[in-house]
Amino acid sequence: MSRKPRIGITTSFVDGAQSLDARYARAVEAAGGIPIIAPLLEREETARAFAALLDGLIITGGPGITRGLIGRLPPDLPAVDRRRDLSDDLIFRAMADRPFLGICYGMQFANAMAGGSIYGDVEAQAQADAHSVERGAGEHLIQIAPDCRLSVILGAERLTTNSHHIQALADLGAGLQVTARATDGVIEAIESADGRIIGVQFHPERMLDRALPLFKDLVARAGR
């Protein structure tokens, strides 16, 4: 029997404590992979050793990203802890040759690592609609580019998604392309030209009835 692909999942880090929404691990398991929760790391050599255990990586949602930030974070969005930022950096770099799925903060992080920029508050800075339930947003529709990897994975060019972000991408990082937008123009998904990186602004782990194929694709790519 072949070994199931092992998918690393990064965590939140607030007030000295790591935490992870159990839905991330459940999604990976439902997709046929083994979820491996990432420790908070501080050393490059440890990150390389940890990466050697993995076949793929998910960087999860989180607080306000400050890499490539345009303007300031709003009062209702705390900045990421510098120790999580460091750990995500080390693990992301150590996994540079393996499949990656970035979710919300994770997509923003991948874009920043490629030199892209991000609005601190997309409503205020880009005159966008509210994209956060905390600000009154509900589900919203996204339009997916035809023939991109995301449309192939989901088998659709339109998807109704949840709304859980205040920041949004401004400028794309090198080697990345936009694969979905909301009706107000906000970037909702990106991918790299080689297909290794897929990032979504919504939270697929909270809508597995529609988005489980994203996790199945990651596990399948990791298995190869």
LUMGU-367491 format. One line per field, with one value per atom (N, C-alpha, C): atom name; x negated, y, z negated; residue in three letters. Coordinates in nm, 2 decimals. Layout:
<rs>
a (CA|...) .
px (X|...) .
py (Y|...) .
pz (Z|...) .
r (ALA|...) .
</rs>
This chain:
<rs>
a (N|CA|C|N|CA|C|N|CA|C|N|CA|C|N|CA|C|N|CA|C|N|CA|C|N|CA|C|N|CA|C|N|CA|C|N|CA|C|N|CA|C|N|CA|C|N|CA|C|N|CA|C|N|CA|C|N|CA|C|N|CA|C|N|CA|C|N|CA|C|N|CA|C|N|CA|C|N|CA|C|N|CA|C|N|CA|C|N|CA|C|N|CA|C|N|CA|C|N|CA|C|N|CA|C|N|CA|C|N|CA|C|N|CA|C|N|CA|C|N|CA|C|N|CA|C|N|CA|C|N|CA|C|N|CA|C|N|CA|C|N|CA|C|N|CA|C|N|CA|C|N|CA|C|N|CA|C|N|CA|C|N|CA|C|N|CA|C|N|CA|C|N|CA|C|N|CA|C|N|CA|C|N|CA|C|N|CA|C|N|CA|C|N|CA|C|N|CA|C|N|CA|C|N|CA|C|N|CA|C|N|CA|C|N|CA|C|N|CA|C|N|CA|C|N|CA|C|N|CA|C|N|CA|C|N|CA|C|N|CA|C|N|CA|C|N|CA|C|N|CA|C|N|CA|C|N|CA|C|N|CA|C|N|CA|C|N|CA|C|N|CA|C|N|CA|C|N|CA|C|N|CA|C|N|CA|C|N|CA|C|N|CA|C|N|CA|C|N|CA|C|N|CA|C|N|CA|C|N|CA|C|N|CA|C|N|CA|C|N|CA|C|N|CA|C|N|CA|C|N|CA|C|N|CA|C|N|CA|C|N|CA|C|N|CA|C|N|CA|C|N|CA|C|N|CA|C|N|CA|C|N|CA|C|N|CA|C|N|CA|C|N|CA|C|N|CA|C|N|CA|C|N|CA|C|N|CA|C|N|CA|C|N|CA|C|N|CA|C|N|CA|C|N|CA|C|N|CA|C|N|CA|C|N|CA|C|N|CA|C|N|CA|C|N|CA|C|N|CA|C|N|CA|C|N|CA|C|N|CA|C|N|CA|C|N|CA|C|N|CA|C|N|CA|C|N|CA|C|N|CA|C|N|CA|C|N|CA|C|N|CA|C|N|CA|C|N|CA|C|N|CA|C|N|CA|C|N|CA|C|N|CA|C|N|CA|C|N|CA|C|N|CA|C|N|CA|C|N|CA|C|N|CA|C|N|CA|C|N|CA|C|N|CA|C|N|CA|C|N|CA|C|N|CA|C|N|CA|C|N|CA|C|N|CA|C|N|CA|C|N|CA|C|N|CA|C|N|CA|C|N|CA|C|N|CA|C|N|CA|C|N|CA|C|N|CA|C|N|CA|C|N|CA|C|N|CA|C|N|CA|C|N|CA|C|N|CA|C|N|CA|C|N|CA|C|N|CA|C|N|CA|C|N|CA|C|N|CA|C|N|CA|C|N|CA|C|N|CA|C|N|CA|C|N|CA|C|N|CA|C|N|CA|C|N|CA|C|N|CA|C|N|CA|C|N|CA|C|N|CA|C|N|CA|C|N|CA|C|N|CA|C|N|CA|C|N|CA|C|N|CA|C|N|CA|C|N|CA|C|N|CA|C|N|CA|C|N|CA|C|N|CA|C|N|CA|C|N|CA|C|N|CA|C|N|CA|C|N|CA|C|N|CA|C|N|CA|C|N|CA|C|N|CA|C|N|CA|C|N|CA|C|N|CA|C|N|CA|C|N|CA|C|N|CA|C|N|CA|C|N|CA|C|N|CA|C|N|CA|C|N|CA|C|N|CA|C|N|CA|C|N|CA|C) .
px (-0.08|0.00|-0.09|-0.06|-0.14|-0.12|-0.22|-0.21|-0.13|-0.04|0.04|-0.05|-0.02|-0.10|-0.08|-0.19|-0.19|-0.19|-0.09|-0.07|-0.09|-0.19|-0.22|-0.12|-0.07|0.03|-0.03|-0.04|-0.09|0.02|-0.01|0.09|0.09|0.19|0.20|0.10|0.07|-0.02|0.02|0.08|0.13|0.10|0.04|0.01|-0.07|-0.17|-0.26|-0.20|-0.08|-0.01|0.02|-0.02|0.02|0.16|0.24|0.37|0.40|0.49|0.53|0.68|0.75|0.89|0.89|0.96|0.96|1.01|1.08|1.13|1.02|0.91|0.80|0.75|0.72|0.68|0.79|0.91|1.02|1.03|1.00|1.01|0.90|0.78|0.67|0.69|0.74|0.78|0.89|0.99|1.10|1.05|0.94|0.89|0.79|0.76|0.68|0.53|0.51|0.37|0.36|0.24|0.21|0.17|0.26|0.22|0.11|0.01|-0.10|-0.10|-0.07|-0.07|-0.21|-0.24|-0.38|-0.41|-0.52|-0.56|-0.61|-0.62|-0.67|-0.82|-0.88|-1.03|-1.10|-1.23|-1.32|-1.45|-1.48|-1.61|-1.59|-1.67|-1.66|-1.69|-1.79|-1.82|-1.71|-1.64|-1.52|-1.41|-1.39|-1.28|-1.31|-1.44|-1.48|-1.45|-1.48|-1.46|-1.31|-1.23|-1.09|-1.03|-1.08|-1.03|-1.06|-1.16|-1.20|-1.09|-1.01|-0.90|-0.78|-0.77|-0.65|-0.65|-0.52|-0.51|-0.44|-0.37|-0.30|-0.28|-0.23|-0.22|-0.10|-0.03|0.07|0.03|0.04|0.03|0.17|0.21|0.35|0.38|0.51|0.55|0.49|0.50|0.43|0.47|0.39|0.42|0.36|0.33|0.29|0.15|0.13|-0.01|-0.07|-0.20|-0.27|-0.37|-0.41|-0.50|-0.43|-0.50|-0.45|-0.33|-0.31|-0.19|-0.19|-0.07|-0.04|0.05|0.00|0.08|0.07|0.17|0.17|0.28|0.26|0.37|0.47|0.60|0.71|0.71|0.78|0.79|0.85|0.94|1.00|0.92|0.80|0.71|0.57|0.55|0.42|0.31|0.19|0.08|0.03|-0.02|-0.08|-0.19|-0.20|-0.32|-0.44|-0.55|-0.68|-0.73|-0.70|-0.75|-0.67|-0.54|-0.47|-0.53|-0.55|-0.60|-0.73|-0.82|-0.95|-0.93|-0.85|-0.83|-0.77|-0.67|-0.61|-0.71|-0.80|-0.90|-1.00|-1.05|-1.14|-1.08|-0.96|-0.89|-0.86|-0.81|-0.78|-0.90|-1.01|-1.14|-1.19|-1.17|-1.22|-1.14|-1.01|-0.92|-0.91|-1.01|-1.00|-0.99|-1.01|-1.00|-0.88|-0.79|-0.67|-0.54|-0.43|-0.30|-0.26|-0.19|-0.16|-0.01|0.06|0.19|0.19|0.22|0.22|0.37|0.41|0.55|0.56|0.63|0.65|0.51|0.47|0.34|0.23|0.25|0.15|0.13|0.24|0.23|0.15|0.19|0.13|-0.02|-0.06|-0.20|-0.28|-0.22|-0.29|-0.31|-0.22|-0.23|-0.34|-0.34|-0.45|-0.58|-0.60|-0.72|-0.78|-0.68|-0.72|-0.74|-0.73|-0.75|-0.63|-0.51|-0.39|-0.35|-0.24|-0.20|-0.06|-0.01|0.12|0.18|0.31|0.38|0.40|0.38|0.41|0.56|0.64|0.78|0.84|0.89|0.93|1.05|1.14|1.26|1.22|1.13|1.09|1.00|0.91|0.80|0.84|0.93|0.97|1.11|1.19|1.33|1.40|1.36|1.42|1.54|1.62|1.72|1.66|1.74|1.70|1.68|1.57|1.53|1.51|1.57|1.55|1.68|1.72|1.84|1.85|1.73|1.73|1.77|1.76|1.80|1.94|2.01|2.14|2.15|2.04|2.05|2.11|2.18|2.23|2.14|2.19|2.12|2.12|2.02|2.02|1.97|2.00|1.96|1.83|1.75|1.62|1.63|1.56|1.55|1.41|1.41|1.28|1.24|1.11|1.06|1.08|1.12|1.14|1.00|1.00|0.88|0.76|0.78|0.68|0.69|0.59|0.59|0.70|0.74|0.85|0.98|1.01|1.13|1.14|1.02|1.01|1.04|0.98|0.99|1.14|1.20|1.34|1.44|1.40|1.50|1.60|1.56|1.66|1.58|1.65|1.59|1.66|1.75|1.81|1.83|1.81|1.82|1.87|1.96|2.00|1.92|1.85|1.75|1.79|1.72|1.74|1.66|1.67|1.61|1.54|1.41|1.33|1.21|1.20|1.08|1.10|1.01|1.01|0.90|0.79|0.68|0.71|0.64|0.65|0.53|0.49|0.38|0.39|0.28|0.27|0.20|0.07|-0.02|-0.06|-0.06|-0.10|-0.25|-0.30|-0.44|-0.48|-0.61|-0.67|-0.63|-0.60|-0.56|-0.42|-0.34|-0.20|-0.10|0.01|0.12|0.25|0.34|0.47|0.56|0.63|0.72|0.86|0.89|1.03|1.04|1.16|1.19|1.33|1.36|1.49|1.55|1.68|1.75|1.71|1.65|1.59|1.45|1.39|1.26|1.15|1.19|1.09|1.04|0.90|0.84|0.88|0.93|0.98|0.90|0.81|0.73|0.61|0.50|0.38|0.32|0.23|0.15|0.02|-0.08|-0.21|-0.20|-0.29|-0.29|-0.31|-0.39|-0.42|-0.32|-0.21|-0.11|-0.14|-0.26|-0.30|-0.23|-0.21|-0.15|0.00|0.09|0.23|0.27|0.33|0.37|0.52|0.59|0.73|0.76|0.84|0.86|0.97|1.06|1.17|1.11|1.20|1.16|1.23|1.16|1.22|1.25|1.17|1.19|1.32|1.39|1.52|1.63|1.60|1.70|1.67|1.65|1.60|1.70|1.83|1.93|1.90|1.83|1.79|1.64|1.56|1.42|1.33|1.38|1.30|1.20|1.24|1.15|1.01|1.01|0.89|0.79|0.84|0.75|0.72|0.81|0.78|0.67|0.68|0.57|0.44|0.43|0.31|0.25|0.33|0.29|0.24|0.31|0.27|0.14|0.12|-0.01|-0.12|-0.09|-0.20|-0.23|-0.13|-0.16|-0.25|-0.25|-0.34|-0.48) .
py (-0.12|0.00|0.12|0.22|0.34|0.43|0.51|0.60|0.72|0.76|0.88|1.01|1.10|1.23|1.30|1.36|1.43|1.58|1.65|1.79|1.87|1.96|2.04|2.16|2.19|2.30|2.39|2.52|2.62|2.66|2.73|2.76|2.91|2.95|3.08|3.09|3.21|3.23|3.36|3.35|3.47|3.46|3.56|3.56|3.43|3.39|3.28|3.15|3.14|3.01|2.98|2.86|2.82|2.76|2.78|2.72|2.70|2.60|2.57|2.53|2.59|2.55|2.41|2.32|2.18|2.15|2.24|2.22|2.21|2.27|2.25|2.10|2.05|1.91|1.81|1.84|1.76|1.76|1.88|1.89|1.81|1.81|1.73|1.58|1.54|1.40|1.36|1.44|1.41|1.40|1.47|1.47|1.35|1.27|1.16|1.18|1.29|1.32|1.30|1.31|1.31|1.45|1.51|1.65|1.64|1.73|1.74|1.88|1.91|2.04|2.10|2.21|2.26|2.33|2.30|2.37|2.51|2.60|2.73|2.72|2.76|2.74|2.87|2.86|2.98|2.96|2.84|2.81|2.75|2.80|2.75|2.60|2.55|2.41|2.32|2.37|2.30|2.30|2.41|2.42|2.32|2.31|2.22|2.07|2.04|1.91|1.88|1.97|1.95|1.94|2.02|2.01|1.87|1.81|1.68|1.57|1.60|1.51|1.52|1.63|1.67|1.65|1.65|1.64|1.76|1.84|1.96|2.05|2.17|2.27|2.36|2.38|2.48|2.59|2.71|2.83|2.88|2.88|2.90|3.05|3.08|3.22|3.27|3.40|3.46|3.61|3.68|3.83|3.91|4.04|4.13|4.10|4.08|4.06|4.20|4.21|4.34|4.34|4.23|4.22|4.29|4.38|4.45|4.54|4.58|4.65|4.79|4.82|4.96|5.03|5.14|5.20|5.13|5.14|5.09|4.98|4.90|4.81|4.88|4.85|4.92|4.87|4.94|4.91|4.77|4.72|4.59|4.48|4.50|4.39|4.39|4.31|4.31|4.25|4.30|4.25|4.11|4.04|3.91|3.92|3.82|3.82|3.79|3.86|3.85|3.71|3.63|3.49|3.40|3.42|3.35|3.39|3.52|3.56|3.50|3.49|3.42|3.27|3.21|3.06|3.03|3.11|3.09|3.11|3.21|3.24|3.12|3.07|2.96|2.83|2.80|2.68|2.70|2.81|2.84|2.82|2.88|2.87|2.73|2.66|2.52|2.43|2.47|2.39|2.44|2.52|2.59|2.50|2.37|2.28|2.18|2.21|2.12|2.20|2.13|2.19|2.27|2.38|2.48|2.53|2.54|2.60|2.71|2.83|2.94|2.98|2.99|3.03|3.16|3.26|3.39|3.46|3.47|3.51|3.44|3.31|3.23|3.27|3.31|3.36|3.49|3.58|3.71|3.69|3.59|3.57|3.53|3.43|3.39|3.50|3.59|3.70|3.80|3.82|3.91|3.85|3.72|3.65|3.66|3.68|3.70|3.85|3.93|4.08|4.16|4.10|4.17|4.26|4.34|4.43|4.40|4.46|4.43|4.56|4.58|4.68|4.65|4.75|4.72|4.71|4.79|4.79|4.81|4.70|4.71|4.80|4.80|4.89|5.03|5.07|5.21|5.25|5.16|5.20|5.17|5.08|5.04|5.06|5.12|5.14|5.01|4.90|4.77|4.75|4.65|4.61|4.55|4.54|4.47|4.32|4.26|4.12|4.05|4.10|4.04|4.03|3.91|3.90|3.99|4.02|4.11|4.25|4.28|4.41|4.41|4.30|4.29|4.21|4.16|4.09|3.95|3.91|3.77|3.70|3.59|3.52|3.60|3.58|3.66|3.57|3.62|3.55|3.58|3.49|3.51|3.46|3.53|3.48|3.42|3.30|3.23|3.23|3.26|3.27|3.13|3.13|3.01|2.94|2.81|2.73|2.74|2.82|2.82|2.70|2.67|2.55|2.55|2.66|2.66|2.62|2.67|2.64|2.49|2.43|2.29|2.21|2.25|2.18|2.18|2.30|2.31|2.28|2.27|2.24|2.35|2.47|2.58|2.71|2.81|2.94|3.05|3.00|3.09|3.01|3.08|3.01|3.11|3.07|3.15|3.11|3.21|3.19|3.26|3.22|3.30|3.42|3.51|3.64|3.66|3.65|3.66|3.74|3.84|3.92|4.07|4.14|4.29|4.34|4.27|4.30|4.24|4.28|4.22|4.26|4.17|4.20|4.33|4.40|4.52|4.49|4.46|4.43|4.28|4.21|4.07|4.06|3.95|3.92|3.85|3.84|3.79|3.64|3.61|3.47|3.42|3.52|3.49|3.55|3.49|3.54|3.53|3.63|3.63|3.53|3.45|3.35|3.36|3.45|3.48|3.62|3.68|3.81|3.81|3.89|3.92|4.02|4.04|4.13|4.28|4.31|4.45|4.46|4.35|4.36|4.30|4.28|4.23|4.09|4.07|3.95|3.84|3.73|3.62|3.49|3.48|3.36|3.39|3.33|3.34|3.20|3.19|3.07|3.11|3.02|3.04|2.98|3.03|2.98|2.83|2.78|2.63|2.55|2.62|2.54|2.50|2.53|2.48|2.55|2.68|2.77|2.80|2.77|2.81|2.88|3.00|3.08|3.12|3.11|3.16|3.25|3.36|3.45|3.41|3.32|3.27|3.15|3.09|2.98|2.85|2.77|2.65|2.54|2.55|2.45|2.46|2.58|2.61|2.58|2.54|2.51|2.39|2.28|2.16|2.10|2.14|2.09|2.14|2.26|2.31|2.31|2.31|2.34|2.22|2.11|1.99|1.96|1.98|1.95|2.03|2.14|2.21|2.13|2.07|1.99|1.86|1.80|1.68|1.70|1.82|1.85|1.87|1.94|1.95|1.82|1.73|1.59|1.51|1.53|1.45|1.50|1.63|1.69|1.65|1.65|1.61|1.46|1.38|1.24|1.21|1.30|1.28|1.33) .
pz (0.00|0.00|0.00|0.09|0.10|-0.02|-0.05|-0.16|-0.12|-0.21|-0.19|-0.19|-0.11|-0.11|-0.24|-0.29|-0.42|-0.39|-0.45|-0.42|-0.55|-0.54|-0.66|-0.66|-0.78|-0.80|-0.90|-0.87|-0.96|-1.06|-1.16|-1.27|-1.29|-1.37|-1.42|-1.54|-1.58|-1.70|-1.77|-1.88|-1.95|-2.10|-2.16|-2.30|-2.34|-2.26|-2.29|-2.27|-2.22|-2.20|-2.05|-2.01|-1.87|-1.88|-1.77|-1.76|-1.61|-1.59|-1.45|-1.45|-1.36|-1.34|-1.29|-1.35|-1.32|-1.18|-1.12|-0.99|-0.88|-0.90|-0.81|-0.80|-0.92|-0.93|-0.87|-0.91|-0.86|-0.71|-0.64|-0.50|-0.43|-0.49|-0.44|-0.45|-0.56|-0.58|-0.49|-0.47|-0.38|-0.23|-0.20|-0.07|-0.05|-0.15|-0.14|-0.18|-0.25|-0.29|-0.44|-0.49|-0.64|-0.68|-0.76|-0.81|-0.92|-0.90|-0.99|-1.04|-1.16|-1.21|-1.23|-1.18|-1.18|-1.32|-1.37|-1.49|-1.46|-1.55|-1.53|-1.53|-1.42|-1.41|-1.41|-1.44|-1.45|-1.37|-1.33|-1.27|-1.13|-1.04|-0.90|-0.89|-0.96|-0.95|-1.01|-1.11|-1.16|-1.06|-0.99|-0.89|-0.77|-0.73|-0.63|-0.67|-0.79|-0.84|-0.85|-0.90|-0.90|-0.76|-0.67|-0.53|-0.47|-0.51|-0.46|-0.49|-0.59|-0.63|-0.55|-0.47|-0.41|-0.26|-0.20|-0.06|0.00|-0.09|-0.04|-0.16|-0.14|-0.25|-0.23|-0.34|-0.35|-0.45|-0.41|-0.50|-0.52|-0.64|-0.68|-0.69|-0.72|-0.75|-0.87|-0.89|-1.00|-1.02|-1.10|-1.12|-1.01|-1.03|-0.93|-0.89|-0.76|-0.70|-0.68|-0.72|-0.71|-0.60|-0.54|-0.43|-0.30|-0.24|-0.13|-0.15|-0.28|-0.31|-0.25|-0.20|-0.15|-0.25|-0.31|-0.41|-0.55|-0.63|-0.76|-0.78|-0.88|-0.91|-0.99|-0.97|-1.04|-1.18|-1.27|-1.41|-1.44|-1.35|-1.37|-1.32|-1.28|-1.22|-1.29|-1.38|-1.45|-1.35|-1.37|-1.29|-1.33|-1.23|-1.26|-1.36|-1.45|-1.54|-1.46|-1.50|-1.42|-1.42|-1.53|-1.54|-1.44|-1.42|-1.32|-1.18|-1.16|-1.03|-1.00|-1.09|-1.08|-1.05|-1.12|-1.10|-0.97|-0.93|-0.80|-0.69|-0.70|-0.60|-0.59|-0.70|-0.70|-0.64|-0.67|-0.62|-0.47|-0.43|-0.29|-0.21|-0.25|-0.17|-0.17|-0.28|-0.28|-0.19|-0.16|-0.08|0.06|0.11|0.23|0.35|0.34|0.45|0.44|0.35|0.34|0.34|0.37|0.39|0.27|0.30|0.19|0.22|0.11|0.11|0.00|0.04|-0.05|-0.07|-0.19|-0.22|-0.30|-0.23|-0.29|-0.32|-0.45|-0.48|-0.41|-0.39|-0.32|-0.18|-0.11|0.03|0.03|-0.07|-0.08|-0.11|-0.19|-0.23|-0.10|-0.03|0.09|0.19|0.21|0.29|0.24|0.11|0.06|0.08|0.06|0.08|0.22|0.31|0.45|0.49|0.39|0.41|0.44|0.41|0.43|0.31|0.33|0.23|0.19|0.08|0.02|-0.04|-0.02|-0.09|-0.24|-0.32|-0.46|-0.49|-0.41|-0.42|-0.28|-0.22|-0.08|-0.06|-0.16|-0.15|-0.14|-0.23|-0.24|-0.12|-0.08|0.01|0.16|0.18|0.32|0.34|0.25|0.26|0.29|0.23|0.25|0.16|0.19|0.10|-0.03|-0.13|-0.25|-0.22|-0.26|-0.24|-0.37|-0.48|-0.61|-0.68|-0.73|-0.80|-0.92|-0.98|-1.10|-1.06|-0.93|-0.88|-0.80|-0.82|-0.76|-0.63|-0.58|-0.45|-0.46|-0.36|-0.35|-0.25|-0.20|-0.09|0.03|0.12|0.24|0.36|0.48|0.60|0.65|0.70|0.76|0.91|1.00|1.13|1.16|1.20|1.22|1.37|1.39|1.53|1.60|1.72|1.79|1.82|1.81|1.84|1.74|1.63|1.53|1.45|1.37|1.29|1.19|1.13|1.04|1.10|1.22|1.29|1.32|1.36|1.38|1.25|1.15|1.02|0.97|0.98|0.93|1.03|1.16|1.26|1.29|1.26|1.27|1.30|1.35|1.37|1.28|1.19|1.09|0.97|0.85|0.72|0.62|0.54|0.42|0.30|0.25|0.14|0.01|-0.09|-0.22|-0.22|-0.32|-0.32|-0.46|-0.46|-0.58|-0.58|-0.49|-0.48|-0.48|-0.53|-0.53|-0.44|-0.43|-0.34|-0.20|-0.10|0.03|0.11|0.21|0.29|0.37|0.38|0.46|0.59|0.58|0.69|0.68|0.79|0.79|0.78|0.71|0.71|0.84|0.86|0.98|1.00|1.12|1.15|1.12|1.07|1.03|1.12|1.13|1.22|1.14|1.17|1.11|1.18|1.10|1.16|1.12|1.02|0.99|0.92|0.95|0.89|0.84|0.74|0.70|0.79|0.78|0.87|0.86|0.75|0.73|0.77|0.83|0.88|0.78|0.66|0.56|0.60|0.59|0.63|0.53|0.58|0.50|0.51|0.62|0.63|0.72|0.69|0.78|0.80|0.89|0.91|0.98|0.96|1.03|1.17|1.25|1.39|1.40|1.31|1.31|1.24|1.18|1.11|0.97|0.92|0.79|0.68|0.70|0.60|0.64|0.55|0.57|0.44|0.46|0.34|0.36|0.25|0.26|0.14|0.16|0.06|-0.04|0.01|-0.08|-0.16|-0.24|-0.33|-0.28|-0.20|-0.15|-0.25|-0.36|-0.47|-0.54|-0.52|-0.58|-0.48|-0.36|-0.26|-0.18|-0.25|-0.18|-0.08|-0.10|0.00|0.14|0.15|0.28|0.30|0.20|0.22|0.18|0.15|0.12|0.23|0.36|0.47|0.46|0.39|0.38|0.29|0.19|0.10|0.17|0.24|0.32|0.42|0.49|0.58|0.52|0.40|0.33|0.29|0.24|0.20|0.32|0.43|0.55|0.60|0.61|0.65|0.56|0.43|0.33|0.35|0.38|0.40|0.52|0.61|0.73|0.71) .
r (MET|MET|MET|SER|SER|SER|ARG|ARG|ARG|LYS|LYS|LYS|PRO|PRO|PRO|ARG|ARG|ARG|ILE|ILE|ILE|GLY|GLY|GLY|ILE|ILE|ILE|THR|THR|THR|THR|THR|THR|SER|SER|SER|PHE|PHE|PHE|VAL|VAL|VAL|ASP|ASP|ASP|GLY|GLY|GLY|ALA|ALA|ALA|GLN|GLN|GLN|SER|SER|SER|LEU|LEU|LEU|ASP|ASP|ASP|ALA|ALA|ALA|ARG|ARG|ARG|TYR|TYR|TYR|ALA|ALA|ALA|ARG|ARG|ARG|ALA|ALA|ALA|VAL|VAL|VAL|GLU|GLU|GLU|ALA|ALA|ALA|ALA|ALA|ALA|GLY|GLY|GLY|GLY|GLY|GLY|ILE|ILE|ILE|PRO|PRO|PRO|ILE|ILE|ILE|ILE|ILE|ILE|ALA|ALA|ALA|PRO|PRO|PRO|LEU|LEU|LEU|LEU|LEU|LEU|GLU|GLU|GLU|ARG|ARG|ARG|GLU|GLU|GLU|GLU|GLU|GLU|THR|THR|THR|ALA|ALA|ALA|ARG|ARG|ARG|ALA|ALA|ALA|PHE|PHE|PHE|ALA|ALA|ALA|ALA|ALA|ALA|LEU|LEU|LEU|LEU|LEU|LEU|ASP|ASP|ASP|GLY|GLY|GLY|LEU|LEU|LEU|ILE|ILE|ILE|ILE|ILE|ILE|THR|THR|THR|GLY|GLY|GLY|GLY|GLY|GLY|PRO|PRO|PRO|GLY|GLY|GLY|ILE|ILE|ILE|THR|THR|THR|ARG|ARG|ARG|GLY|GLY|GLY|LEU|LEU|LEU|ILE|ILE|ILE|GLY|GLY|GLY|ARG|ARG|ARG|LEU|LEU|LEU|PRO|PRO|PRO|PRO|PRO|PRO|ASP|ASP|ASP|LEU|LEU|LEU|PRO|PRO|PRO|ALA|ALA|ALA|VAL|VAL|VAL|ASP|ASP|ASP|ARG|ARG|ARG|ARG|ARG|ARG|ARG|ARG|ARG|ASP|ASP|ASP|LEU|LEU|LEU|SER|SER|SER|ASP|ASP|ASP|ASP|ASP|ASP|LEU|LEU|LEU|ILE|ILE|ILE|PHE|PHE|PHE|ARG|ARG|ARG|ALA|ALA|ALA|MET|MET|MET|ALA|ALA|ALA|ASP|ASP|ASP|ARG|ARG|ARG|PRO|PRO|PRO|PHE|PHE|PHE|LEU|LEU|LEU|GLY|GLY|GLY|ILE|ILE|ILE|CYS|CYS|CYS|TYR|TYR|TYR|GLY|GLY|GLY|MET|MET|MET|GLN|GLN|GLN|PHE|PHE|PHE|ALA|ALA|ALA|ASN|ASN|ASN|ALA|ALA|ALA|MET|MET|MET|ALA|ALA|ALA|GLY|GLY|GLY|GLY|GLY|GLY|SER|SER|SER|ILE|ILE|ILE|TYR|TYR|TYR|GLY|GLY|GLY|ASP|ASP|ASP|VAL|VAL|VAL|GLU|GLU|GLU|ALA|ALA|ALA|GLN|GLN|GLN|ALA|ALA|ALA|GLN|GLN|GLN|ALA|ALA|ALA|ASP|ASP|ASP|ALA|ALA|ALA|HIS|HIS|HIS|SER|SER|SER|VAL|VAL|VAL|GLU|GLU|GLU|ARG|ARG|ARG|GLY|GLY|GLY|ALA|ALA|ALA|GLY|GLY|GLY|GLU|GLU|GLU|HIS|HIS|HIS|LEU|LEU|LEU|ILE|ILE|ILE|GLN|GLN|GLN|ILE|ILE|ILE|ALA|ALA|ALA|PRO|PRO|PRO|ASP|ASP|ASP|CYS|CYS|CYS|ARG|ARG|ARG|LEU|LEU|LEU|SER|SER|SER|VAL|VAL|VAL|ILE|ILE|ILE|LEU|LEU|LEU|GLY|GLY|GLY|ALA|ALA|ALA|GLU|GLU|GLU|ARG|ARG|ARG|LEU|LEU|LEU|THR|THR|THR|THR|THR|THR|ASN|ASN|ASN|SER|SER|SER|HIS|HIS|HIS|HIS|HIS|HIS|ILE|ILE|ILE|GLN|GLN|GLN|ALA|ALA|ALA|LEU|LEU|LEU|ALA|ALA|ALA|ASP|ASP|ASP|LEU|LEU|LEU|GLY|GLY|GLY|ALA|ALA|ALA|GLY|GLY|GLY|LEU|LEU|LEU|GLN|GLN|GLN|VAL|VAL|VAL|THR|THR|THR|ALA|ALA|ALA|ARG|ARG|ARG|ALA|ALA|ALA|THR|THR|THR|ASP|ASP|ASP|GLY|GLY|GLY|VAL|VAL|VAL|ILE|ILE|ILE|GLU|GLU|GLU|ALA|ALA|ALA|ILE|ILE|ILE|GLU|GLU|GLU|SER|SER|SER|ALA|ALA|ALA|ASP|ASP|ASP|GLY|GLY|GLY|ARG|ARG|ARG|ILE|ILE|ILE|ILE|ILE|ILE|GLY|GLY|GLY|VAL|VAL|VAL|GLN|GLN|GLN|PHE|PHE|PHE|HIS|HIS|HIS|PRO|PRO|PRO|GLU|GLU|GLU|ARG|ARG|ARG|MET|MET|MET|LEU|LEU|LEU|ASP|ASP|ASP|ARG|ARG|ARG|ALA|ALA|ALA|LEU|LEU|LEU|PRO|PRO|PRO|LEU|LEU|LEU|PHE|PHE|PHE|LYS|LYS|LYS|ASP|ASP|ASP|LEU|LEU|LEU|VAL|VAL|VAL|ALA|ALA|ALA|ARG|ARG|ARG|ALA|ALA|ALA|GLY|GLY|GLY|ARG|ARG|ARG) .
</rs>
